[in-house]
Amino acid sequence: VPQGLFDYIDGGAEDEITMAENEHAFRAVAFRPRAGQRVESPRLNTTVLGTPVSLPVLLAPCGLIQTMHPDGALGVIRAAQKSGTIPVLSTFSGIPPESVASQPGPRWLQLYAVDRHMAKDLIDRAAASHFDALVITADSPTMGKRERDIRHTSISAGPISLSTALRMAPQVLLKPRWTARTLRTTISTLTTATLPGRPHGLRPDSATTTATAPPLPRPSEDSETPLAGNASPPLVSPFTWEDIAWIRDLWSGPLLVKGILTGEDAVSSLDAGADAVIVSNHGGRQLESAPATLRVLPEVVNAVGTRGEVLVDGGIRRGGDVVKALALGARAVLIGRPYLFALCAAGESGVERILEILRADMARTMVLLGCRSVADLNPTWLQ
Ligand code: GLV
């Protein structure tokens, strides 16, 4: 793939401290194994919000997957389903929800919205296209500063300007196979909104505005009259707790809030009607110096108690990392970069392969630990 697309996947915000910390946090945790157990086939299956999965590793919502390989988003969904897990389609995956409506098996939709008009449109379409659950991303009121993207001009969904095309020309010319494949692929944005970071300001729809709760603001509407030299970034998807409660009333299926890093925010998510939270710092792509997700997982698990489920993503690179997250109370994890690299390299079968690698590594870790089932994992399996 062109350098810009590789960096979109591989990179993070600013100095990539949080991105690196996510992985370090897993490395810093050691197991506390039990000898003498003879575990033959450890059970890796569980349920996530009532949906059975054969492996507690879900595919995180990721933008632009349609451009990464001709198998695209549909290939990712098929691979997840063949592997017995749940794919989460991003608002900006590059295909509309309708295009997977006839696909069997569970799937979730991730939601970004610049205003309630866009939110309602996507929620209605998610329901009509048989998505099982909705994932609200709460960590992206604006986009993080990804300097690799600035340097190499990441590919965006939506119209590519002439200057972007010219800046990208050398990278694209170096990757003729990708270019030929991608020119045959249709990339569409889900709504009239553009990729986060480039909002063009949807008009608020008065029909969806209620007297009791104000709508998500238009980019710029929320701010005071700009001061000279005002450096405020554009608001992209500024969900408030009131917006999440409003979405709860519109969506009858399971609702998750992604991007939670404190016990207080986990409780606010549940109070707004969420069934689960995803502990996430967006793979270190948003707030630089946000904490590593594994380090805050116990705080969130403790705050949620039995009121909901807790999932976690960020830095999971090995089956053993999945085991560590589950031992600290996660119901399941999500992976992003590992399956995107697999998708770029080998399409749908690459995504299946990465899930099989994680499954085999998880099973080996469980046998070596002496633990029979993911249901038995708890903090006593860690130092
Ligand atoms: C979108 O969510 C991104 O991280 O690029």
Residues whose N, C-alpha, C, O or C-beta is under 5 A from the ligand:
A	BS01	GLV	G63 R285
